[in-house]
Amino acid sequence: MGVSERATTALDAMSDAVLAIAEERSVDRVLQRILNVARELAVARYAALGVPDGEGAFSQFITAGMSEELIAAMGPLPRTHGLLGAMLESEDSYRTDDVRQDPRFRGWWPEAHPQMGSFLGVPIVSRNGILGAFYLTEKVGTPEFTSADQRLIEMLATHAAIAIENARLYERSRELSSIEERNRLARDLHDSVVQKLFGVVLAAQSAATLLERSPEGAREHVVRVQELAQDAIGELRSLVLQLRPAAIETEGLAVALTKHVEVLRRVHHLPIALQIEGPARVRPGIDEELFKIAQEALQNALKHASAGRLEVGLVERSDAVTLRVHDDGVGFDLQAAGLRSHSLGLTSMEERAHALGTTLAISSAPGAGTTIGLEVALDGDSRPDR
């Protein structure tokens, strides 16, 4: 392949990478995607991307070209010293045919660390300073990285800085949304549970008043106290479950959803059918968002739909995951004015679906129930749950 042909191929790859990176919303996924592209563009055997924590260590140090076993054998993350630290102190790139001959090389690697010679270091610089750096080693096919390699990685670093900052801003906005959601739940807790507890107090007072004059009437009020207290406990359990959901990142969506539905059945005494198809899988980042969508859809149905039955469907495949929540309740007019302001959580669910690269499908009509669904395409790297 000639020089001009390789340059064209590299630029095409970079264009595809930039477009793909722009779609990512997770900082970790952005960094891994950028690093994989950098390694391919520079034709390096090994690559790493480090983000400093400001205290002499890396908050993130992502690698490419190394097996999980090798990474585990090398031990903890490296410190920001030697050449690794030097790339975070200057905006200038650095190339050498043998990293071991550089005076900044500390001469120490973990026992399992592969030996490395040729090296290309490129800082990732934004308007606010150096965000991190690319570390590429062991040029494949030739003894050292070229000036053309350096220019390509420097171009990618410019786009990487923008992508990293955008991903960080997005994650911060999601954190704020999470805080707002917790505040909403706190308001629900106050409105529903406190109201029921107030009813408990009134019923207890009435029972005490009637205890001498009308024991039978007092007994009825005591029964009412029991009913109200049970309702309040149910509301508390439901809200606490929303505040502290199952460990989805380790158990996967299917297990977490099963546990959630079981609790809702006990709390609300309502039939909730759950059908799961396909082998259980763990999809970091995706499962959490799908669980929150299912949680919101179920809560809406239980709170607003006056439904007699709910149905939850989850289909897990290697290339996609499909989620569906249906209720036979009162339904609503999708075109009604002010719909979004009625605390139905539709906007929140739609935003989560958009972040997953798909669209939320909503089907409803007055008296005809409601169905919420979406399908998320997967890239094939989701591992079966073991």
N, C-alpha and C positions, 0 to 999 in steps of 0.2 A: 504494500500500500504506500503510495507516494505521500510526500509531506502535505501537499494541498488537499489530497483526498482524506488524509487523516484529520486535518484541521476541520474540514467540512463535517466529517463524521462526529468529531468531538463537539463541535458547535451544535449540531443537531441533538446530540445526547444531552448537552447542557440545556438547550431550550426545553426539551422534554422534562428534564429534571426540575427546572425552575417552575414550569407549569404544575408538575406533580407536587412540588414542595409547597406551592401556594395554596393547595387544597388541604394540606395537613393542618390540624389544630392542636396536636399534642407536641410539646417541646421534644420529648424523647423520640417520637417517631420522625419529627423533622430532622433532628440531628443524625439519626441512623440513616435516613434516606439521603441526606447530603453527603455523608461519609461514604456510602456505597458508590455514589456517583463520582466522588473525588478519586477513589481508588481505581475505578474503571478508566477515568480520563487520563490519569497519570501512569496507568499500567503498573501499579505497585503491588507487591506481594502482601504487604501489611499496611494498614492505615489506622489512624486513631484521630479522634476529635475530642479535645479537652476544653472544659469550661471551668475556670477557676472559681473558688468560693471566697476569695479575698482574704483568706487566713492561712495561706501557704499550702493549700491542698486543692484538689479538684472536686467540685460538686458533682460533675459528670465527666466520665472518661469512657467514651464509646469506641469500640474497636471493630475492625473488619478484616477478614482474612485469617482469623484465629478461631479455633474450635472452642466450644464451651469448656471442654476438659482442660485445654491449655490455659484459658483465662483463669479458671478456678485454681490451677496449680501455681500460677504466678502470685496469688495472694491479693492483698489489699491494693486499693488504687494508688498510683504513684504520687509523689509530692511534686509541687511546682518548682523544682530546682533544675540545675544544669541546663541543657538545651531545651527541655520542656518549658522551664520557666522563662528562658530567654525569648522564646516566641511570644510570650505574653507581656514582655516589657518594651518591645519595639514594634513598630508597624511594618518593618522591613522583613521580607522573606529571606530564607537562607537555604543554600544547597551545598552539599558536599558529597564526594564519592566514597568517603569512609567516616562515618560519624564518630568512630572510636579515636580518630586522630584529632578531633576538635578539642581545644583546651578546656572547653566547658563541659565536655563529657566526663561524668563522674567515675567511669570505669566500674560501675556496679550494676548488675542486673540480677533479678531473682534467678535461682538455679534453673527453673523451667523456662526462662525467657529465651526465645530464639535469638541467635546471633544475627546482627544487622549491620549492613555496611552503608550503602548509599542512602541519602536522607534528603527530604525536602520538607521544610517547615514554612507554613504560610499563616500569618495571623488573620483572624476574622475581626474586622474593624467596623464599628458603627460610629455615628456622630457622638455617642456617649463614651467612646473609648473602645478598648479591645475586649470583645466578648468571649473569645476563645481562640483556638488555633488548630490547623490541620497538621498532622504529623504523618508523613508518608515515607516508608522505608522499603529497601530492596526492590529497586527498579527491575522489572522483568525483561530479559532479552538484551539489555545493555548495562554497562558498568555504573552508569549514573543517570540521574534525572537531567532533563535538558531545560534550556531557557523557555522552550515552547511549552513544556510541562508546567513550568512555574507560572507562565502567563495564563494558562487555562485554569489552574487552581486559584490564582488571584482573582480571575473573573468570577469563578464560582463562589469564592469567599465573599465577594460583594453582595451577591444574591443571598448567600447564606446568612449574612448579618441581618438583612431585611426580614428573611423568613423566621429567624430566631426571635427577633423583636416582636414580630406579628404574633407568633405562637405564644410568646410570654404574655402579651397584652390580652390575647384571647383567653388564656388560662386564668388571668387575673379577673377578667370580666365574668368568667364562670364561677370563680370563688365568690364574687359579689352576688351573683345570682343565687348561689347556694345559701349565702347569709340571708338574702331576702326570703328564700323559701323557708328557712328555719324561723324567720320572724312571722311568716304567714302561719306556720304550724303553731307557733306560740299564741297567735291570735285565735286560731281555731280551738286550741286548748282552753283558752280563757272563755271564749264564747259558749262552747258546748259543755265542757266539763263543769265549769263554775256554775252554769245555769242549772245543771242537774244536781250539783251539790247544794245549791240554794233550795231546790225542791226537796232534798233530803231533810234539810233543817226545818222547813215549814211543815213537812209531814210529821217529823218527830215532835215538833211543838204541838201540833194538833192532837197527836196520840197522847201526849202527856196531859193535855187539857181534858181529854175525853176519858182518861183512864178510870177516874172515879165515877163519873156520871154515866158513861156508856162503854163498858168493857168491850162490847162487840164492835162499836165504832172505832175504838182505839186499836183493836186488832187489825181492822182494815187499813188503818194508817200505817201500822207497823209493816204490814205486807207491802204497802206502797213504798215505804222507806227501803225495804230490801230490793225492790225492783229498780228504784232510782239509783241506789248504790251500785247494783250490778251493771246498769247502763253506764254509769260514770267510769267504773273500772274498765269496761269494754272500750270506751272512748280513749281512756288513758293508754291502754295496751296498743290500740291501733296507732295513736300518734307517736308513742315511743318507738314503735316498730319503724315508722317512717324516719324518725330522727336517727335511728341506729339500725340500718338495714343489714342483711346477712353479708358474710364475707364473700362477696361475689368474685373477687380477684383470685381466690384460692379454690372455691367450690364450683364456680361457673354459673351461668344464668339459669340453667334448668333446675339445679339444686336450690338456688336462692329463691326462685319463683315458686317452687313447690312448697318451701317452708313458709313463704309469705302468704300463699293461698290458704294453707292449713290454719294459720293464725287468724286470718280474716273470717274463715268459716266458723271458728270457735267464738270469735268476738261478736260477729253480726248475725249468727244463726241463720245464714242464708246459703242456699245451695250454689256453690261455685265449681263448675266443671273445669278440669284442667287436662288438656291433652298435649303430650310431648312426643314428637317424632324425631328419630335420628339419634345418633350417638352423642352423649353429652360432650361439650367442648368448653375450653377456657379461652376467651378472646379479650385480653387486657384492653381496657379503654372502651370497647364496644359493649361488653356485657353490662357495665355499669350504667351506660346511657339507656340501653334497652330496658333494664330493670326499672329505672326511674320513670320511663314512659309507661310501662305496665303498671307501676305503682300509682301514678297520677290518674291513668285511665280507670283503674279499679276504684280509687278513692272518689273520683267524680261520680261513677255509677252508684256507689254505695251512699253517697251524700245527696245526690241530686235526682237520680233517675227513678226512685221508688220502684226498683226492679224486683221481680220475683225470682229471677235466676240470672247468673252471670256465667260466661264461658270464656276461658283463656286457652289460646292455642299457640304452641311454639314448635316450629319445624326447623331442625338444625341439619344443614348440609355442609359439605366441604366448601362450596362456592357461595353460599348465601344462608342467611338466617331470617325467618319470617315470624313476626309476632302479631297476634290478633286478640283483641278484647271486645266481647259483645255483651250487651245487656238487653233485656226485654222490657225496659222501663218506658217512661213517658216520652223520651226523645226530645228533640228540639229543632227549631228552624235554623238551618245553617246560614240563611240570609238575613236573620233577624238583626235589627239595629242594636248596637250595644252588647252583642253576644260576648265579645272578648273581655268585657268588664265585669262579667258575672262570676268570676273566680272559678271558671271551669278548667283552667290550666291548659287550654288549647294552644295558646301561643308558646308556652314553655315546651310542650311536647313537640310542636312543629320546629322549634329552634333546635331541639336535641336531634330530631330526625335529619334536619339540614346539616348539622355538624357531622352526622354519620354518612353524609353523601346521598341521602335519599329523601323521599317526600312522605309525609304522614297522610294516610288515606282516612277520611272521616265520612261515614255514612250515617245519616240520622234524619228523622222526620217526626213531627208531633204524633205521639201514639204508636210509633213504629220502632222504638228502641234505638240503640246507638251501637255502631261498630267502629272501632279504632284499629288501624292496622298499618304495617310497614314491612318492607323487605330490604335488608342490607346486604349488598354484594360484598364478598370477602375476597382477599387476595390469595387465599389458599394456605397461609402460614399458621392458621389457628390450629393448635394441637389438641388431639383428643384428651379428655380428662383421664388422668391415670391415678 
